């Protein structure tokens, strides 16, 4: 079975090297979007988000998503006023919704016996 990264890139017609940045933008909390470019000036700011997206990108099934989300929640770089109170970060719920949509669209169900 293909990884989420492969499935997402094929479905949206993007290059593998654009996967993380595209998903970062797509899964940011709405209030973080206007400040994206300003926060991008500090390259390390989005490090926890990229780690999370990279980890989810390597998944092949739904069952390991919770582990990745827990690691993101407890990531040492995922602290501070901007990330916790103002939520200037990736939304794990948005990423999960994208993940579920892509994974479920490629998962086939066996035909029902009559």
C-alpha positions as CSV (number, residue, x, y, z in Angstrom):
1,X,0.0,0.0,0.0
2,X,1.2,3.5,-0.8
3,X,2.0,6.1,1.9
4,X,-0.3,9.0,2.6
5,X,2.4,11.3,1.0
6,X,2.3,9.3,-2.2
7,X,-1.5,9.2,-2.3
8,X,-1.9,12.9,-1.6
9,X,0.6,14.0,-4.2
10,X,-0.9,11.8,-6.8
11,X,-4.4,12.9,-6.0
12,X,-3.5,16.6,-6.1
13,X,-0.9,16.5,-8.8
14,X,1.9,18.0,-6.7
15,X,5.6,17.1,-6.5
16,X,6.7,15.1,-3.4
17,X,9.0,18.0,-2.3
18,X,6.0,20.3,-2.1
19,X,4.0,18.0,0.1
20,X,4.9,19.4,3.5
21,X,4.5,23.1,2.5
22,X,1.2,22.5,0.8
23,X,-0.2,20.6,3.8
24,X,1.2,23.1,6.2
25,X,-0.8,25.9,4.5
26,X,-3.9,23.8,4.1
27,X,-4.0,22.6,7.7
28,X,-3.1,25.9,9.5
29,X,-5.6,27.2,12.0
30,X,-7.5,30.0,10.2
31,X,-6.1,32.7,12.6
32,X,-2.5,31.6,11.7
33,X,-2.8,32.2,8.0
34,X,-2.4,36.0,7.9
35,X,0.8,35.6,9.9
36,X,2.2,32.7,7.9
37,X,4.8,34.7,6.1
38,X,5.9,36.7,9.1
39,X,6.4,33.5,11.2
40,X,8.1,31.9,8.2
41,X,11.0,34.4,8.8
42,X,11.9,32.2,11.8
43,X,12.7,28.9,10.0
44,X,12.5,26.9,13.2
45,X,9.0,28.1,14.1
46,X,7.3,25.5,11.9
47,X,9.6,22.7,12.8
48,X,7.1,20.8,15.0
49,X,4.5,21.2,12.3
50,X,6.8,19.8,9.6
51,X,7.8,16.9,11.9
52,X,4.1,16.1,12.3
53,X,3.3,16.4,8.6
54,X,6.3,14.3,7.7
55,X,5.3,11.6,10.2
56,X,1.8,11.5,8.9
57,X,3.1,11.4,5.3
58,X,4.8,8.1,6.0
59,X,1.7,6.4,7.3
60,X,0.0,3.7,5.4
61,X,-3.1,3.2,7.6
62,X,-5.4,5.0,10.0
63,X,-4.3,3.2,13.1
64,X,-1.1,5.1,13.6
65,X,-2.4,8.6,13.2
66,X,-3.2,9.0,16.9
67,X,0.5,8.2,17.8
68,X,1.7,10.9,15.4
69,X,-0.9,13.4,16.8
70,X,0.3,12.6,20.4
71,X,3.9,13.1,19.4
72,X,3.0,16.5,17.9
73,X,1.1,17.5,21.0
74,X,4.1,16.7,23.3
75,X,6.8,18.0,20.9
76,X,9.2,20.3,22.8
77,X,8.9,23.0,20.1
78,X,5.1,23.0,20.4
79,X,5.1,25.3,23.4
80,X,4.7,29.0,24.0
81,X,2.0,31.6,23.8
82,X,1.8,31.8,20.0
83,X,1.4,28.0,19.5
84,X,-0.8,27.1,22.4
85,X,-3.0,30.1,23.2
86,X,-3.1,31.8,19.8
87,X,-2.9,28.5,17.9
88,X,-0.4,29.7,15.3
89,X,0.2,26.1,14.2
90,X,-1.2,23.2,12.2
91,X,-4.5,21.9,13.3
92,X,-4.3,18.2,14.0
93,X,-8.0,17.9,13.3
94,X,-7.7,19.4,9.9
95,X,-4.8,17.2,9.1
96,X,-6.7,14.2,10.3
97,X,-9.7,15.2,8.1
98,X,-7.4,15.5,5.0
99,X,-5.7,12.2,5.9
100,X,-9.0,10.4,6.3
101,X,-10.4,11.7,3.1
102,X,-7.4,10.6,1.1
103,X,-7.0,7.2,2.8
104,X,-10.7,6.4,2.5
105,X,-10.9,7.4,-1.1
106,X,-8.2,4.8,-2.0
107,X,-9.4,2.1,0.4
108,X,-11.6,-0.4,-1.4
109,X,-14.3,-2.4,0.4
110,X,-15.0,-6.0,-0.6
111,X,-18.3,-6.6,-2.4
112,X,-21.1,-7.8,-0.2
113,X,-22.1,-11.4,-0.4
114,X,-25.6,-12.0,-1.6
